[in-house]
């Protein structure tokens, strides 16, 4: 059926197919407390592959990052639009964009691609998180329909169900920053298994209250963090 056509049951199959592409993507996890946010993603990589092209965590602005599940090429288009919108907001209002405002801008684009002929929905979901002006934190999930939801911790991708179960059982609203750094990795270990989770098969990024800057961990930093699990 065409993208602009509802089924008799009121479903948009093209959107549902795009959501299925997200379900088949690599696992991405994000958690926050009142001060900081942490991302962890599964990374499938062969010995011959370079790092370029395998990224699943991206910086949108100094204070906002995103973890993705689904089609990476689709994600890059939306991330570029998000980066541009963050800079436009800074120039127009002389203040950084909030996580929710940025998420809404991206969701406007996602939704437009569910109702126009000649296009298809973006086959990607985002976990967008960061530290707002005023020092509060935000974490939002988007899906290909253009909908968004706010969370304290969440997972998307092929291992999402196992990771969400772990997060529901182990997340605490008063979690310390040190424990927060390990929580997404512990959830990822539940999905991948202890032997398969190494510094080469995951990526981790922080936005901590100390400097409020997006930081993607290096190989050595990931190895050190994993040794604490």
N, C-alpha and C positions, 0 to 999 in steps of 0.2 A: 504493500500500500504506500501511497505517496506520503511525504512528510507532513503535508497539510491536511491529511485525511484522518478523521477519527474512525476507529472500528465501531461496530454496533454496540460494543461494551464500553465505549468511551475511552479506549486506549490508543496511544500513539506508539505504534510498533517500532518506528525508527528510533525514538527516544529510548525505548526499552532495550533495543539492540545495542545502543551506545552504552547504556548502563551495564550491560553484560560484558562489554569490552573492559570496563573498569573492574568488574569482578574477577576477570582473568589476569589483571595486571599484578605486578609485584606488590608485596605488602608494604604499606606506609603507615606509620604511627606517629601521633603527636600528643603531648600532654602539657598542661600548664598548671601553675599555681598562681597566687596573687602577684608574684614578682617576676616570673621567668617562664619561658617556653622551651621545650626540647623536641626535636624531630629525630626519628630513626627510620630508615628504610632498608628493605632487602635489596641487594644488588647482585644480579646474575651476570657473571663476567667470566670469559674464557682467558686462558693464559696469553693468547695472542691479541687480545683486545686492548686498545688504548682507553684511557679514562673518558675522553671526549665522546659524547653520545650515550653514555650509560648513566648520566646524572638523573637523580630522582628527587633531589632537594635543590631549590633555587632561592636566591636572594631577590626579593622584589624591591625593597628599600632597606636602609640601614637597620630599621626597627621591625621589619616584617619579612618573613620567609614563607615558603610553601613546599609541601611534600605532595607528590603526585602519584596516582595510580591510573593506568590506562595508556593511551597513545601519547608518547612523548612528543611527537611532532605537533600534535594538536595543542599540547600543553605549552610549548614554546611560543606559539602565536598569542595565546592568552596572557602568558607571563610578560611578554613584551608590551602588550596593551596595558597590563597592570602597572608595569614600571613607568610607562609614559603618564598614566593617570596620576600616579604618586607624585611625579615631578610637576605636573600641571597644577595639582592641588597646592603644592608647596609654593609655587610662583604666585598663584592667585590669592592665597590666604595667609602666606608667610607662616605656615605651621604644617607639621607633618600630618598626613592622612591617617585616620584611624583604621584599625583592622576591619571593622564592620563596613565602613564607607568603601574601602577598596574591594571587599568581597561583593558588595552590592553592584559596583561598577562591572566586575567580571561576570556576575550573574545576569546583568542586563544583556550582555553579549551572548551568553549561553542561551538565554531564553529566546532571543531574536532568531537564533539558528534552529529553533524548533517549529517555526511557523512560516518560513519563507521558502517558496519553491526554488529549485536550482541549487540548494545548499543541503548539507547534512548536519546533524548535531555533532558537537565536539565529543569525542569518545574518551573523556578524561574527567576525573574528579580531583579536587584540591582539598588539602587540609591547610588552610591559611591561618597563620598565627603570628603574634608579635606583641610588642609593648606599645600601648597607646600614649599619646600626649597626656600627661597627668599620671602616668605610671601604672595604670590598670592594664591587665593583659586580656587578650581575646583569642579565641580559637573557633574557626568556622569551617564547616564542611559544605562544599558545593557538589552538585551532580549535573549530568548533561541536560537535565530539564531546565536548569536555571534556578532551582530551589536552593536554599541555604538553611543550615541549622547551626546553632551554637553549642559547643561542648566544652567540657573540662579535660577530657581525654577521649581519643577516638582512633579507630584504625580503618583503613580501606584496602582493597586489593584482594588477592586470592586467599590470603590467610586471615582475613579480617575477623571472621567469627571467633576463631580461637583467641586472637589478640584482644578482641573486645571483652570476651569472657574473663580473661586474665585482668584486664584493666578494671572491670566492674568489681572484681573481688579484691583488688589490691590498691586501688586509688584512694587517697585520703585528701580531703580538701586542705588540710594543714600540712601537707607533705613538704619537707625541707627541700632546698635547692639541690643539695647533694643527692638525696634520694630521687628527686625528679630526673636528674641526669641519667639514672640507671633504669627508671621505670619503663620507658619505651623499649630499651634493649632487652630487659627481662621478658617483656611481652613478645618481642621478636624471637627470643630464644625458644619460647613456647611453640612458635610457628615453625621455625627452621630446624630446631634441635641443637643441642649444645655443640656437637661436632661440626655442624655446617656453619654456625655463626662465628665468623672470624673477622679480623680487621679488613680483609679483602672482600667480604661478602655483605658488607653493610656500609651505610653512610650515616653520619650523625651530625646534627647542627644544634647550636644553642643560641638563644637570645636571653642573656642573664641580666639581672637587675643592676649588677656592678657597672656595666658600661652601656647597656641597652643597644648593643650592636650585634648584628647577625654574624655568626662565626661557624664556618664549616670545618669540622675537625680533620686534621691530617691523619695519615696512616698510623704514625707513632702515637698520636693522641687517642685514636680509636683503640689501639692495642692496649694502652694504659687503662682506658676506661673499661674495656672488656675484662681485664684482669681483676676488677673489683666485683664482678658478678658472682 
